[in-house]
């Protein structure tokens, strides 16, 4: 019986780890205060969805690199999602305005977007194809501190897609802080 329970739990985790959502991503952009709605169907190259945190050191260490990726891979749409229930929206606004991302940062009320993607940690990255394909799911790189990373998973996946190939690694381990839901 214990084995059956363990297998069920592991199966559920595996299925959740492979999830992507094709629903439009909508909410308030924390940088501008304006409503934003992005539909992955509208981006033929793909949409990069990043779950980020204001107070997670791992998430913070990746901000500069994520902005660099957004500029380097401008043919992909980038959007960040802030889902943590234990982080006040006002502090998130101040933080993301200061960071100065060139892409929207959606406030995820009640972690609905995080639940749809089954995002677990920050930073957690997904690349969604225009037909809802989950081209990539996992960590940005192999370190909690981006300056110490030796493998850059998200960049490698974007390079593969840019070259017309599927990513060599579609799913990798996500490092960082758990997304706090209510």
NORNORPE-V702005 format. One record per pair of residues at least 24 apart in sequence whose C-alpha atoms are under 8 Angstrom apart, sorted by the first residue. I is the first residue (numbers start at 0). J is the second residue. D is the distance in Angstrom with one decimal. If there is no record, write none. Layout:
i-><I/I>
j-><J/J>
d-><D/D>
This chain:
i-><15/15/16/16/16/16/17/17/17/18/18/18/18/18/19/19/19/19/19/19/19/19/20/20/20/20/21/21/21/21/24/25/26/26/26/26/27/27/27/28/28/28/28/29/29/29/29/29/29/29/29/30/30/30/30/30/30/30/31/35/35/39/39/39/39/39/40/40/40/40/41/42/42/42/42/43/43/44/44/44/44/44/44/45/45/45/45/45/45/46/46/46/46/46/46/46/46/47/47/47/47/47/47/47/47/48/48/48/48/48/48/48/48/49/49/49/49/49/49/49/49/50/50/50/50/50/50/50/50/50/50/50/51/51/51/51/51/51/51/52/52/52/52/52/53/53/53/53/53/54/55/55/55/56/56/56/57/57/57/57/57/57/57/57/58/58/58/58/60/60/60/60/61/61/61/61/62/64/66/66/68/69/69/72/77/77/78/78/78/78/79/79/79/80/80/80/80/80/80/81/81/81/82/82/82/82/82/82/82/82/82/82/83/83/83/83/84/84/84/84/84/85/85/85/109/109/110/118/119/119/119/120/120/120/120/120/120/121/121/121/121/121/121/122/122/122/122/123/123/124/133/134/134/134/135/135/135/135/136/136/136/137/137/137/137/138/138/138/138/139/141/141/142/143/143>
j-><116/117/117/118/136/170/133/136/170/115/116/117/133/136/115/116/117/125/127/131/132/133/115/116/127/131/127/129/130/131/112/105/105/106/107/108/104/105/106/103/104/105/106/91/92/95/96/103/104/105/106/92/93/95/96/99/103/104/96/103/105/127/128/129/130/131/128/129/130/131/129/75/76/128/129/128/129/74/75/128/129/160/161/75/76/126/127/128/129/75/76/77/78/126/127/128/129/75/76/77/78/124/125/126/127/77/78/79/80/124/125/126/127/77/78/79/80/122/123/124/125/79/80/81/82/113/118/120/121/122/123/124/79/80/81/82/121/122/123/81/82/83/121/122/86/90/91/94/95/86/121/175/176/143/144/175/121/122/143/144/145/174/175/176/121/122/175/176/143/144/145/146/122/139/144/145/98/145/100/101/154/101/102/157/102/103/102/103/104/105/103/104/105/104/105/106/107/112/113/105/106/107/106/107/108/109/110/112/113/178/179/180/110/178/179/180/109/110/179/180/181/179/180/181/180/181/180/178/173/177/178/173/174/175/176/177/178/173/174/175/176/177/178/173/174/175/176/173/174/153/169/165/166/169/166/168/169/170/169/170/171/170/171/172/173/171/172/173/174/173/172/174/174/174/175>
d-><7.8/5.7/6.8/7.8/7.1/7.8/7.1/6.7/7.4/7.8/5.5/6.4/6.8/7.9/7.3/5.0/7.8/7.2/6.6/7.0/7.3/5.3/6.2/5.7/7.6/6.4/7.5/7.9/7.4/4.9/7.4/7.0/5.4/5.9/6.7/8.0/7.9/5.4/5.6/5.6/5.1/4.7/6.5/7.0/4.8/6.7/7.2/7.4/5.5/6.1/6.3/6.1/8.0/5.8/4.7/7.6/6.9/6.6/7.7/7.6/7.5/6.7/6.8/5.3/7.9/7.4/7.5/4.2/6.3/7.6/6.7/6.9/6.6/7.7/6.0/7.2/5.5/6.4/5.5/6.9/7.3/7.8/7.8/5.3/6.5/6.4/5.5/4.6/6.0/5.6/4.6/5.8/7.6/5.5/5.2/6.6/7.8/6.8/6.0/4.7/6.3/7.0/5.7/4.5/6.5/6.1/5.2/5.8/7.2/5.7/5.1/6.3/7.6/7.7/6.2/4.5/6.0/6.6/5.8/4.6/6.5/5.7/4.8/6.1/7.3/7.6/7.3/7.4/5.5/5.4/5.1/6.4/6.5/6.1/5.5/7.7/4.9/5.0/7.2/6.1/7.6/6.8/5.9/7.3/7.1/7.7/5.9/6.6/7.9/7.7/7.1/7.2/5.9/7.8/7.9/7.8/7.2/7.0/4.8/5.8/7.6/7.6/5.2/7.2/5.5/4.9/6.7/7.8/7.7/5.7/5.6/7.6/7.7/7.9/7.4/5.5/7.5/7.8/6.0/7.0/7.1/7.6/7.7/7.4/5.9/7.6/5.7/5.3/6.0/7.4/6.2/4.5/6.1/5.4/4.8/6.1/6.3/7.8/8.0/6.1/5.1/5.6/6.5/4.7/6.8/7.2/4.9/7.7/6.5/6.8/7.5/7.6/7.1/5.4/4.8/6.1/7.1/7.5/5.5/5.3/5.6/6.2/7.7/7.8/7.1/6.9/6.3/7.6/7.9/5.8/5.7/6.7/6.9/5.7/5.2/4.3/5.0/8.0/7.3/5.3/5.4/6.5/6.5/7.5/7.2/6.2/7.7/6.1/7.8/7.4/8.0/7.2/6.8/5.9/7.2/7.4/4.4/5.8/6.2/4.9/6.6/5.6/4.8/5.5/4.8/6.2/5.7/4.0/6.0/7.6/7.9/7.5/7.1/6.1/6.1>
